[in-house]
Amino acid sequence: MPGYILTGAPGAGKTAILRHLEVDGHPVVEEAATDVIALHQALGLAEPWREPDFADRVLDLQRRRRRRAETHGAEIVFHDRSPVCTLALCRHLGLTPPSALLDEIERMTAERTVFLVRNQGFVEATAARRISFEESLVFERIHELTYREAGFDLVDVPAGPLATRVAAIKQAVDRLRAAKVRT
């Protein structure tokens, strides 16, 4: 099952792109950190990302969602973030990444192409997204460096209208798949 990861700064438009791809018929794997944050905030914990087991909780949800997507047997799956993003988040927050996270990244073999969705020039705050635009630029760079260090192939998705970004991703996937057939 070939998979492609969407990554980038908070508020860059990854989820909107994912929704568009899903409506177009592609299976998707939802982002986990935001949902872990939302659940724990609903349970009364204001800043769950400061908890020592935060990265473990995110990784656990990522794993369950990935296993669920694998049951589809689809030709192409799009992932909103990955364990490498969780590592970038640990680095951004100054947390020691759990060994299970590092092990999971080592085991990732199917999703080697990552679409780096560039920021749109602003960030809208939410209960889970409490980051300034300036901080988001730093976080975008941490994501980029973390993926490069882990040996993933990055494809840049520049800012722009949603339909243009989705079309660029689909064209890149078509090119990548065609190149793989030729080899």
C-alpha positions, -999 to 999 in steps of 0.1 A, spaced: 0 0 0 19 31 -12 14 60 12 22 97 11 27 119 41 15 155 44 35 176 68 42 213 75 36 240 100 4 242 121 -22 260 100 -5 254 67 -36 238 52 -27 201 55 -61 191 68 -80 210 40 -58 192 14 -65 159 31 -103 165 31 -101 173 -6 -81 141 -14 -106 121 7 -136 136 -11 -118 126 -44 -119 90 -32 -85 85 -16 -82 68 18 -67 90 45 -51 86 79 -60 115 102 -35 135 122 -32 123 158 -17 150 179 -45 175 176 -70 148 186 -50 138 216 -48 174 226 -85 180 221 -95 149 241 -73 158 271 -84 194 270 -120 182 271 -110 161 301 -97 192 319 -60 192 311 -52 226 296 -18 218 281 -15 180 274 16 185 253 35 192 286 27 157 300 56 132 299 36 106 280 22 129 254 44 116 225 35 80 235 -2 88 233 2 104 199 22 75 186 -3 50 199 -31 68 181 -10 71 149 -3 34 149 -40 24 154 -51 48 126 -24 34 103 -35 -2 110 -71 7 102 -60 23 69 -41 -8 59 -73 -29 60 -86 -9 31 -60 -24 7 -61 8 -13 -37 17 -39 -27 50 -24 -32 64 11 -25 99 23 -13 105 59 -19 138 77 14 137 96 35 107 107 57 96 136 84 118 121 62 148 128 59 136 164 97 135 166 97 171 152 72 180 178 93 165 206 123 185 193 102 217 191 90 212 227 124 201 240 111 167 250 131 135 249 115 113 222 104 79 235 123 50 222 91 35 208 88 66 185 124 62 172 117 25 166 85 33 147 104 57 125 130 31 117 102 6 107 86 31 83 92 18 48 60 23 28 57 61 31 90 76 20 76 105 0 65 135 21 46 166 8 59 196 27 29 219 28 43 254 31 26 280 53 0 303 39 15 334 56 -7 333 87 -18 310 115 -53 309 130 -53 301 167 -74 272 180 -76 255 214 -50 230 203 -30 254 181 -15 281 203 15 290 181 24 324 166 31 327 129 68 333 137 69 301 159 52 282 131 80 292 107 105 277 131 84 246 135 81 243 97 119 243 95 122 217 123 98 194 103 118 198 72 151 191 89 137 161 108 124 145 77 156 151 58 177 137 86 155 106 86 161 101 49 127 109 35 120 124 1 105 159 4 82 174 -23 75 211 -18 39 222 -19 39 260 -21 13 283 -6 -17 289 -29 -53 281 -34 -65 247 -22 -74 233 -56 -40 242 -70 -22 225 -41 -43 193 -44 -37 193 -82 1 197 -76 1 167 -52 -18 145 -75 5 154 -104 35 146 -83 20 112 -72 13 104 -109 50 113 -118 63 92 -89 42 62 -98 51 65 -135 88 66 -125 85 36 -103 68 16 -132 97 25 -155 123 11 -130 
